[in-house]
Amino acid sequence: MAERNSTYARLAGDSYWTPQWVYDALFEVEKFDRPWDCAPRDADFDFLDRAWAVREIATNPPYSLAQEFIWHSLHVTQASSGKTAMLLPMAFDAANGRRTLFESHPFKAKYVITRRIRWENLPQKKAGPSQNHAWFVWDWSYKGNPTLGYLPRVHDG
């Protein structure tokens, strides 16, 4: 079944506020101690401009910069054998130009979110969201083949 086109206007900077249940669903299946959301709602810094010292990242990156966020996250978490989780459109891994992100690096898992996300900073329409999303996880300490899972296992009220 095809996704329908959204009638929402695209927000500047691709800043879509992620509801907590989306993070909770990820944390239900992946252990994180203190992940950094490097693309918070009102960031006044640019994650891509510095070599941050960080072990874990879990974020919803601006889609227009998603590949750069992934590469940089992998770079800054490698020294600590850390982990990166990115919330992205479900078919993000289907582009041939992105194969190296999934074949040549510590790609661990894709967790398909079985509920469509209603972004907190968008007006809610009766028809609801039209996009499907997934968490993509890279883990420098992971050994083995990537896995596929389905979320959420937890629900918001």
CNS distance restraints for C-alpha pairs under 8 A (distance, minus, plus):
assign (resid   3 and name CA) (resid 130 and name CA) 5.88 0.50 0.50
assign (resid   3 and name CA) (resid 131 and name CA) 6.34 0.50 0.50
assign (resid   3 and name CA) (resid 132 and name CA) 7.84 0.50 0.50
assign (resid   4 and name CA) (resid 130 and name CA) 5.64 0.50 0.50
assign (resid   4 and name CA) (resid 131 and name CA) 7.76 0.50 0.50
assign (resid   5 and name CA) (resid 130 and name CA) 6.58 0.50 0.50
assign (resid   6 and name CA) (resid 129 and name CA) 7.16 0.50 0.50
assign (resid   6 and name CA) (resid 130 and name CA) 5.80 0.50 0.50
assign (resid   6 and name CA) (resid 131 and name CA) 7.80 0.50 0.50
assign (resid  10 and name CA) (resid  14 and name CA) 6.92 0.50 0.50
assign (resid  11 and name CA) (resid  15 and name CA) 6.17 0.50 0.50
assign (resid  11 and name CA) (resid  16 and name CA) 7.42 0.50 0.50
assign (resid  13 and name CA) (resid  62 and name CA) 6.32 0.50 0.50
assign (resid  14 and name CA) (resid  62 and name CA) 4.78 0.50 0.50
assign (resid  14 and name CA) (resid  63 and name CA) 6.24 0.50 0.50
assign (resid  14 and name CA) (resid  64 and name CA) 7.18 0.50 0.50
assign (resid  15 and name CA) (resid  41 and name CA) 6.51 0.50 0.50
assign (resid  15 and name CA) (resid  62 and name CA) 6.33 0.50 0.50
assign (resid  16 and name CA) (resid  41 and name CA) 7.50 0.50 0.50
assign (resid  16 and name CA) (resid 119 and name CA) 5.85 0.50 0.50
assign (resid  16 and name CA) (resid 120 and name CA) 7.31 0.50 0.50
assign (resid  16 and name CA) (resid 121 and name CA) 6.52 0.50 0.50
assign (resid  16 and name CA) (resid 122 and name CA) 7.77 0.50 0.50
assign (resid  17 and name CA) (resid  41 and name CA) 6.14 0.50 0.50
assign (resid  17 and name CA) (resid 119 and name CA) 5.36 0.50 0.50
assign (resid  17 and name CA) (resid 120 and name CA) 5.18 0.50 0.50
assign (resid  17 and name CA) (resid 121 and name CA) 5.75 0.50 0.50
assign (resid  18 and name CA) (resid  22 and name CA) 6.91 0.50 0.50
assign (resid  18 and name CA) (resid  60 and name CA) 7.23 0.50 0.50
assign (resid  18 and name CA) (resid 117 and name CA) 7.81 0.50 0.50
assign (resid  18 and name CA) (resid 118 and name CA) 7.95 0.50 0.50
assign (resid  18 and name CA) (resid 119 and name CA) 5.59 0.50 0.50
assign (resid  18 and name CA) (resid 120 and name CA) 6.35 0.50 0.50
assign (resid  19 and name CA) (resid  23 and name CA) 7.50 0.50 0.50
assign (resid  19 and name CA) (resid 117 and name CA) 7.77 0.50 0.50
assign (resid  19 and name CA) (resid 118 and name CA) 7.56 0.50 0.50
assign (resid  19 and name CA) (resid 119 and name CA) 6.56 0.50 0.50
assign (resid  19 and name CA) (resid 120 and name CA) 6.21 0.50 0.50
assign (resid  20 and name CA) (resid  24 and name CA) 6.18 0.50 0.50
assign (resid  21 and name CA) (resid  25 and name CA) 6.01 0.50 0.50
assign (resid  21 and name CA) (resid 154 and name CA) 7.31 0.50 0.50
assign (resid  21 and name CA) (resid 155 and name CA) 6.40 0.50 0.50
assign (resid  21 and name CA) (resid 156 and name CA) 5.64 0.50 0.50
assign (resid  22 and name CA) (resid  26 and name CA) 6.63 0.50 0.50
assign (resid  22 and name CA) (resid 117 and name CA) 7.81 0.50 0.50
assign (resid  22 and name CA) (resid 152 and name CA) 7.58 0.50 0.50
assign (resid  23 and name CA) (resid  27 and name CA) 6.22 0.50 0.50
assign (resid  24 and name CA) (resid  28 and name CA) 6.14 0.50 0.50
assign (resid  24 and name CA) (resid 154 and name CA) 7.01 0.50 0.50
assign (resid  25 and name CA) (resid  29 and name CA) 7.09 0.50 0.50
assign (resid  25 and name CA) (resid 151 and name CA) 6.15 0.50 0.50
assign (resid  25 and name CA) (resid 152 and name CA) 4.96 0.50 0.50
assign (resid  25 and name CA) (resid 153 and name CA) 6.04 0.50 0.50
assign (resid  25 and name CA) (resid 154 and name CA) 5.65 0.50 0.50
assign (resid  25 and name CA) (resid 155 and name CA) 7.78 0.50 0.50
assign (resid  26 and name CA) (resid  30 and name CA) 5.98 0.50 0.50
assign (resid  26 and name CA) (resid 111 and name CA) 7.83 0.50 0.50
assign (resid  26 and name CA) (resid 135 and name CA) 7.20 0.50 0.50
assign (resid  26 and name CA) (resid 151 and name CA) 7.56 0.50 0.50
assign (resid  26 and name CA) (resid 152 and name CA) 7.76 0.50 0.50
assign (resid  27 and name CA) (resid  31 and name CA) 6.04 0.50 0.50
assign (resid  27 and name CA) (resid  32 and name CA) 6.78 0.50 0.50
assign (resid  28 and name CA) (resid 153 and name CA) 7.13 0.50 0.50
assign (resid  28 and name CA) (resid 154 and name CA) 7.43 0.50 0.50
assign (resid  32 and name CA) (resid  56 and name CA) 7.10 0.50 0.50
assign (resid  33 and name CA) (resid  56 and name CA) 7.82 0.50 0.50
assign (resid  34 and name CA) (resid  56 and name CA) 6.82 0.50 0.50
assign (resid  35 and name CA) (resid  55 and name CA) 7.60 0.50 0.50
assign (resid  35 and name CA) (resid  56 and name CA) 4.59 0.50 0.50
assign (resid  35 and name CA) (resid  57 and name CA) 4.78 0.50 0.50
assign (resid  35 and name CA) (resid  58 and name CA) 5.64 0.50 0.50
assign (resid  36 and name CA) (resid  54 and name CA) 7.70 0.50 0.50
assign (resid  36 and name CA) (resid  56 and name CA) 6.08 0.50 0.50
assign (resid  36 and name CA) (resid  57 and name CA) 4.62 0.50 0.50
assign (resid  36 and name CA) (resid  58 and name CA) 5.97 0.50 0.50
assign (resid  36 and name CA) (resid  59 and name CA) 7.44 0.50 0.50
assign (resid  37 and name CA) (resid  57 and name CA) 5.97 0.50 0.50
assign (resid  37 and name CA) (resid  58 and name CA) 5.38 0.50 0.50
assign (resid  37 and name CA) (resid  59 and name CA) 4.75 0.50 0.50
assign (resid  37 and name CA) (resid  60 and name CA) 7.77 0.50 0.50
assign (resid  38 and name CA) (resid  47 and name CA) 6.22 0.50 0.50
assign (resid  38 and name CA) (resid  57 and name CA) 6.86 0.50 0.50
assign (resid  38 and name CA) (resid  58 and name CA) 7.57 0.50 0.50
assign (resid  38 and name CA) (resid  59 and name CA) 6.20 0.50 0.50
assign (resid  38 and name CA) (resid  61 and name CA) 7.85 0.50 0.50
assign (resid  39 and name CA) (resid  43 and name CA) 6.59 0.50 0.50
assign (resid  39 and name CA) (resid  47 and name CA) 7.35 0.50 0.50
assign (resid  39 and name CA) (resid  59 and name CA) 6.11 0.50 0.50
assign (resid  39 and name CA) (resid  60 and name CA) 6.49 0.50 0.50
assign (resid  39 and name CA) (resid  61 and name CA) 5.65 0.50 0.50
assign (resid  39 and name CA) (resid  62 and name CA) 7.46 0.50 0.50
assign (resid  40 and name CA) (resid  59 and name CA) 7.72 0.50 0.50
assign (resid  46 and name CA) (resid  50 and name CA) 7.74 0.50 0.50
assign (resid  47 and name CA) (resid  52 and name CA) 7.97 0.50 0.50
assign (resid  47 and name CA) (resid  69 and name CA) 7.87 0.50 0.50
assign (resid  48 and name CA) (resid  68 and name CA) 7.48 0.50 0.50
assign (resid  48 and name CA) (resid  69 and name CA) 6.87 0.50 0.50
assign (resid  48 and name CA) (resid  72 and name CA) 6.56 0.50 0.50
assign (resid  51 and name CA) (resid  76 and name CA) 6.09 0.50 0.50
assign (resid  52 and name CA) (resid  76 and name CA) 5.95 0.50 0.50
assign (resid  53 and name CA) (resid  76 and name CA) 6.29 0.50 0.50
assign (resid  53 and name CA) (resid  77 and name CA) 7.57 0.50 0.50
assign (resid  54 and name CA) (resid  76 and name CA) 6.31 0.50 0.50
assign (resid  54 and name CA) (resid  77 and name CA) 5.92 0.50 0.50
assign (resid  54 and name CA) (resid  80 and name CA) 7.74 0.50 0.50
assign (resid  54 and name CA) (resid  82 and name CA) 7.90 0.50 0.50
assign (resid  55 and name CA) (resid  76 and name CA) 7.59 0.50 0.50
assign (resid  55 and name CA) (resid  77 and name CA) 5.05 0.50 0.50
assign (resid  55 and name CA) (resid  80 and name CA) 5.73 0.50 0.50
assign (resid  55 and name CA) (resid  81 and name CA) 7.23 0.50 0.50
assign (resid  55 and name CA) (resid  82 and name CA) 4.57 0.50 0.50
assign (resid  55 and name CA) (resid  83 and name CA) 6.51 0.50 0.50
assign (resid  56 and name CA) (resid  77 and name CA) 6.68 0.50 0.50
assign (resid  56 and name CA) (resid  82 and name CA) 5.54 0.50 0.50
assign (resid  56 and name CA) (resid  83 and name CA) 4.90 0.50 0.50
assign (resid  56 and name CA) (resid  84 and name CA) 5.83 0.50 0.50
assign (resid  57 and name CA) (resid  73 and name CA) 7.15 0.50 0.50
assign (resid  57 and name CA) (resid  83 and name CA) 6.41 0.50 0.50
assign (resid  57 and name CA) (resid  84 and name CA) 4.73 0.50 0.50
assign (resid  57 and name CA) (resid  85 and name CA) 6.06 0.50 0.50
assign (resid  58 and name CA) (resid  84 and name CA) 5.94 0.50 0.50
assign (resid  58 and name CA) (resid  85 and name CA) 4.55 0.50 0.50
assign (resid  58 and name CA) (resid  86 and name CA) 5.94 0.50 0.50
assign (resid  58 and name CA) (resid  87 and name CA) 7.89 0.50 0.50
assign (resid  59 and name CA) (resid  85 and name CA) 6.46 0.50 0.50
assign (resid  59 and name CA) (resid  86 and name CA) 5.32 0.50 0.50
assign (resid  59 and name CA) (resid  87 and name CA) 6.23 0.50 0.50
assign (resid  60 and name CA) (resid  86 and name CA) 5.79 0.50 0.50
assign (resid  60 and name CA) (resid  87 and name CA) 4.73 0.50 0.50
assign (resid  60 and name CA) (resid  88 and name CA) 6.92 0.50 0.50
assign (resid  61 and name CA) (resid  65 and name CA) 6.98 0.50 0.50
assign (resid  61 and name CA) (resid  66 and name CA) 5.68 0.50 0.50
assign (resid  61 and name CA) (resid  69 and name CA) 6.67 0.50 0.50
assign (resid  61 and name CA) (resid  86 and name CA) 6.84 0.50 0.50
assign (resid  61 and name CA) (resid  87 and name CA) 7.04 0.50 0.50
assign (resid  61 and name CA) (resid  88 and name CA) 7.72 0.50 0.50
assign (resid  62 and name CA) (resid  66 and name CA) 5.91 0.50 0.50
assign (resid  63 and name CA) (resid  88 and name CA) 7.39 0.50 0.50
assign (resid  65 and name CA) (resid  69 and name CA) 6.11 0.50 0.50
assign (resid  66 and name CA) (resid  70 and name CA) 6.19 0.50 0.50
assign (resid  66 and name CA) (resid  88 and name CA) 7.93 0.50 0.50
assign (resid  67 and name CA) (resid  71 and name CA) 6.20 0.50 0.50
assign (resid  68 and name CA) (resid  72 and name CA) 6.01 0.50 0.50
assign (resid  69 and name CA) (resid  73 and name CA) 5.87 0.50 0.50
assign (resid  70 and name CA) (resid  74 and name CA) 6.11 0.50 0.50
assign (resid  70 and name CA) (resid  84 and name CA) 7.77 0.50 0.50
assign (resid  70 and name CA) (resid  86 and name CA) 7.41 0.50 0.50
assign (resid  71 and name CA) (resid  75 and name CA) 6.24 0.50 0.50
assign (resid  71 and name CA) (resid 101 and name CA) 7.92 0.50 0.50
assign (resid  72 and name CA) (resid  76 and name CA) 6.21 0.50 0.50
assign (resid  73 and name CA) (resid  77 and name CA) 6.06 0.50 0.50
assign (resid  73 and name CA) (resid  84 and name CA) 6.39 0.50 0.50
assign (resid  74 and name CA) (resid  78 and name CA) 5.89 0.50 0.50
assign (resid  74 and name CA) (resid  83 and name CA) 7.85 0.50 0.50
assign (resid  74 and name CA) (resid  84 and name CA) 6.87 0.50 0.50
assign (resid  74 and name CA) (resid 138 and name CA) 7.68 0.50 0.50
assign (resid  75 and name CA) (resid  79 and name CA) 7.91 0.50 0.50
assign (resid  77 and name CA) (resid  81 and name CA) 6.22 0.50 0.50
assign (resid  77 and name CA) (resid  82 and name CA) 4.74 0.50 0.50
assign (resid  77 and name CA) (resid  83 and name CA) 6.36 0.50 0.50
assign (resid  77 and name CA) (resid  84 and name CA) 7.43 0.50 0.50
assign (resid  77 and name CA) (resid 140 and name CA) 7.74 0.50 0.50
assign (resid  78 and name CA) (resid  82 and name CA) 5.97 0.50 0.50
assign (resid  78 and name CA) (resid 140 and name CA) 6.23 0.50 0.50
assign (resid  81 and name CA) (resid 139 and name CA) 7.29 0.50 0.50
assign (resid  81 and name CA) (resid 140 and name CA) 4.70 0.50 0.50
assign (resid  81 and name CA) (resid 141 and name CA) 5.44 0.50 0.50
assign (resid  82 and name CA) (resid 139 and name CA) 6.02 0.50 0.50
assign (resid  82 and name CA) (resid 140 and name CA) 5.55 0.50 0.50
assign (resid  82 and name CA) (resid 141 and name CA) 6.91 0.50 0.50
assign (resid  83 and name CA) (resid 137 and name CA) 7.22 0.50 0.50
assign (resid  83 and name CA) (resid 138 and name CA) 5.69 0.50 0.50
assign (resid  83 and name CA) (resid 139 and name CA) 4.26 0.50 0.50
assign (resid  83 and name CA) (resid 140 and name CA) 6.19 0.50 0.50
assign (resid  83 and name CA) (resid 141 and name CA) 7.95 0.50 0.50
assign (resid  84 and name CA) (resid 137 and name CA) 5.64 0.50 0.50
assign (resid  84 and name CA) (resid 138 and name CA) 5.14 0.50 0.50
assign (resid  84 and name CA) (resid 139 and name CA) 6.36 0.50 0.50
assign (resid  85 and name CA) (resid 135 and name CA) 6.26 0.50 0.50
assign (resid  85 and name CA) (resid 136 and name CA) 5.48 0.50 0.50
assign (resid  85 and name CA) (resid 137 and name CA) 4.33 0.50 0.50
assign (resid  85 and name CA) (resid 138 and name CA) 6.41 0.50 0.50
assign (resid  86 and name CA) (resid 135 and name CA) 5.54 0.50 0.50
assign (resid  86 and name CA) (resid 136 and name CA) 5.24 0.50 0.50
assign (resid  86 and name CA) (resid 137 and name CA) 6.55 0.50 0.50
assign (resid  87 and name CA) (resid 133 and name CA) 6.87 0.50 0.50
assign (resid  87 and name CA) (resid 134 and name CA) 5.82 0.50 0.50
assign (resid  87 and name CA) (resid 135 and name CA) 4.59 0.50 0.50
assign (resid  87 and name CA) (resid 136 and name CA) 6.44 0.50 0.50
assign (resid  88 and name CA) (resid  92 and name CA) 6.47 0.50 0.50
assign (resid  88 and name CA) (resid 133 and name CA) 5.59 0.50 0.50
assign (resid  88 and name CA) (resid 134 and name CA) 5.68 0.50 0.50
assign (resid  88 and name CA) (resid 135 and name CA) 6.38 0.50 0.50
assign (resid  88 and name CA) (resid 136 and name CA) 7.23 0.50 0.50
assign (resid  89 and name CA) (resid 131 and name CA) 7.08 0.50 0.50
assign (resid  89 and name CA) (resid 132 and name CA) 5.97 0.50 0.50
assign (resid  89 and name CA) (resid 133 and name CA) 4.29 0.50 0.50
assign (resid  89 and name CA) (resid 134 and name CA) 6.16 0.50 0.50
assign (resid  90 and name CA) (resid 112 and name CA) 6.71 0.50 0.50
assign (resid  90 and name CA) (resid 132 and name CA) 5.52 0.50 0.50
assign (resid  90 and name CA) (resid 133 and name CA) 4.28 0.50 0.50
assign (resid  90 and name CA) (resid 134 and name CA) 4.91 0.50 0.50
assign (resid  91 and name CA) (resid  95 and name CA) 7.80 0.50 0.50
assign (resid  91 and name CA) (resid 133 and name CA) 7.93 0.50 0.50
assign (resid  93 and name CA) (resid  98 and name CA) 6.51 0.50 0.50
assign (resid  93 and name CA) (resid  99 and name CA) 7.11 0.50 0.50
assign (resid  93 and name CA) (resid 102 and name CA) 7.43 0.50 0.50
assign (resid  94 and name CA) (resid  98 and name CA) 7.65 0.50 0.50
assign (resid  94 and name CA) (resid  99 and name CA) 7.97 0.50 0.50
assign (resid  95 and name CA) (resid  99 and name CA) 7.00 0.50 0.50
assign (resid  98 and name CA) (resid 102 and name CA) 7.28 0.50 0.50
assign (resid  99 and name CA) (resid 103 and name CA) 5.95 0.50 0.50
assign (resid 100 and name CA) (resid 104 and name CA) 5.17 0.50 0.50
assign (resid 100 and name CA) (resid 105 and name CA) 7.16 0.50 0.50
assign (resid 101 and name CA) (resid 105 and name CA) 6.01 0.50 0.50
assign (resid 101 and name CA) (resid 107 and name CA) 7.44 0.50 0.50
assign (resid 102 and name CA) (resid 106 and name CA) 7.58 0.50 0.50
assign (resid 102 and name CA) (resid 107 and name CA) 5.44 0.50 0.50
assign (resid 103 and name CA) (resid 107 and name CA) 7.27 0.50 0.50
assign (resid 105 and name CA) (resid 138 and name CA) 7.54 0.50 0.50
assign (resid 106 and name CA) (resid 138 and name CA) 5.21 0.50 0.50
assign (resid 106 and name CA) (resid 139 and name CA) 5.48 0.50 0.50
assign (resid 106 and name CA) (resid 140 and name CA) 5.42 0.50 0.50
assign (resid 106 and name CA) (resid 141 and name CA) 7.90 0.50 0.50
assign (resid 106 and name CA) (resid 142 and name CA) 6.79 0.50 0.50
assign (resid 106 and name CA) (resid 143 and name CA) 7.96 0.50 0.50
assign (resid 107 and name CA) (resid 136 and name CA) 7.91 0.50 0.50
assign (resid 107 and name CA) (resid 137 and name CA) 6.15 0.50 0.50
assign (resid 107 and name CA) (resid 138 and name CA) 4.22 0.50 0.50
assign (resid 107 and name CA) (resid 139 and name CA) 6.42 0.50 0.50
assign (resid 107 and name CA) (resid 146 and name CA) 6.24 0.50 0.50
assign (resid 108 and name CA) (resid 136 and name CA) 7.91 0.50 0.50
assign (resid 108 and name CA) (resid 137 and name CA) 5.52 0.50 0.50
assign (resid 108 and name CA) (resid 138 and name CA) 5.10 0.50 0.50
assign (resid 108 and name CA) (resid 139 and name CA) 5.97 0.50 0.50
assign (resid 108 and name CA) (resid 142 and name CA) 6.61 0.50 0.50
assign (resid 108 and name CA) (resid 144 and name CA) 7.83 0.50 0.50
assign (resid 108 and name CA) (resid 145 and name CA) 7.01 0.50 0.50
assign (resid 108 and name CA) (resid 146 and name CA) 4.51 0.50 0.50
assign (resid 108 and name CA) (resid 147 and name CA) 6.40 0.50 0.50
assign (resid 109 and name CA) (resid 135 and name CA) 7.99 0.50 0.50
assign (resid 109 and name CA) (resid 136 and name CA) 5.97 0.50 0.50
assign (resid 109 and name CA) (resid 137 and name CA) 5.18 0.50 0.50
assign (resid 109 and name CA) (resid 138 and name CA) 7.10 0.50 0.50
assign (resid 109 and name CA) (resid 146 and name CA) 5.00 0.50 0.50
assign (resid 109 and name CA) (resid 147 and name CA) 4.64 0.50 0.50
assign (resid 109 and name CA) (resid 148 and name CA) 5.71 0.50 0.50
assign (resid 109 and name CA) (resid 149 and name CA) 7.47 0.50 0.50
assign (resid 110 and name CA) (resid 134 and name CA) 6.51 0.50 0.50
assign (resid 110 and name CA) (resid 135 and name CA) 5.71 0.50 0.50
assign (resid 110 and name CA) (resid 136 and name CA) 4.64 0.50 0.50
assign (resid 110 and name CA) (resid 137 and name CA) 6.35 0.50 0.50
assign (resid 110 and name CA) (resid 146 and name CA) 7.66 0.50 0.50
assign (resid 110 and name CA) (resid 147 and name CA) 6.46 0.50 0.50
assign (resid 110 and name CA) (resid 148 and name CA) 5.04 0.50 0.50
assign (resid 110 and name CA) (resid 149 and name CA) 6.30 0.50 0.50
assign (resid 111 and name CA) (resid 134 and name CA) 5.26 0.50 0.50
assign (resid 111 and name CA) (resid 135 and name CA) 5.02 0.50 0.50
assign (resid 111 and name CA) (resid 136 and name CA) 6.52 0.50 0.50
assign (resid 111 and name CA) (resid 148 and name CA) 5.87 0.50 0.50
assign (resid 111 and name CA) (resid 149 and name CA) 4.53 0.50 0.50
assign (resid 111 and name CA) (resid 150 and name CA) 5.14 0.50 0.50
assign (resid 111 and name CA) (resid 151 and name CA) 6.33 0.50 0.50
assign (resid 112 and name CA) (resid 133 and name CA) 6.35 0.50 0.50
assign (resid 112 and name CA) (resid 134 and name CA) 4.24 0.50 0.50
assign (resid 112 and name CA) (resid 135 and name CA) 6.56 0.50 0.50
assign (resid 112 and name CA) (resid 148 and name CA) 7.66 0.50 0.50
assign (resid 112 and name CA) (resid 149 and name CA) 6.21 0.50 0.50
assign (resid 112 and name CA) (resid 150 and name CA) 4.73 0.50 0.50
assign (resid 112 and name CA) (resid 151 and name CA) 5.91 0.50 0.50
assign (resid 113 and name CA) (resid 132 and name CA) 7.08 0.50 0.50
assign (resid 113 and name CA) (resid 133 and name CA) 5.69 0.50 0.50
assign (resid 113 and name CA) (resid 134 and name CA) 5.18 0.50 0.50
assign (resid 113 and name CA) (resid 135 and name CA) 7.48 0.50 0.50
assign (resid 113 and name CA) (resid 150 and name CA) 5.95 0.50 0.50
assign (resid 113 and name CA) (resid 151 and name CA) 4.63 0.50 0.50
assign (resid 113 and name CA) (resid 152 and name CA) 6.08 0.50 0.50
assign (resid 114 and name CA) (resid 132 and name CA) 7.67 0.50 0.50
assign (resid 114 and name CA) (resid 150 and name CA) 6.57 0.50 0.50
assign (resid 114 and name CA) (resid 151 and name CA) 5.70 0.50 0.50
assign (resid 114 and name CA) (resid 152 and name CA) 6.54 0.50 0.50
assign (resid 115 and name CA) (resid 132 and name CA) 7.69 0.50 0.50
assign (resid 115 and name CA) (resid 151 and name CA) 7.85 0.50 0.50
assign (resid 115 and name CA) (resid 152 and name CA) 7.33 0.50 0.50
assign (resid 116 and name CA) (resid 129 and name CA) 6.03 0.50 0.50
assign (resid 116 and name CA) (resid 130 and name CA) 7.25 0.50 0.50
assign (resid 116 and name CA) (resid 131 and name CA) 6.52 0.50 0.50
assign (resid 116 and name CA) (resid 132 and name CA) 5.70 0.50 0.50
assign (resid 116 and name CA) (resid 133 and name CA) 7.18 0.50 0.50
assign (resid 117 and name CA) (resid 129 and name CA) 6.58 0.50 0.50
assign (resid 117 and name CA) (resid 131 and name CA) 7.78 0.50 0.50
assign (resid 117 and name CA) (resid 132 and name CA) 7.69 0.50 0.50
assign (resid 117 and name CA) (resid 133 and name CA) 7.72 0.50 0.50
assign (resid 118 and name CA) (resid 122 and name CA) 7.68 0.50 0.50
assign (resid 118 and name CA) (resid 124 and name CA) 7.26 0.50 0.50
assign (resid 118 and name CA) (resid 128 and name CA) 7.30 0.50 0.50
assign (resid 118 and name CA) (resid 129 and name CA) 6.19 0.50 0.50
assign (resid 124 and name CA) (resid 128 and name CA) 6.83 0.50 0.50
assign (resid 125 and name CA) (resid 129 and name CA) 7.91 0.50 0.50
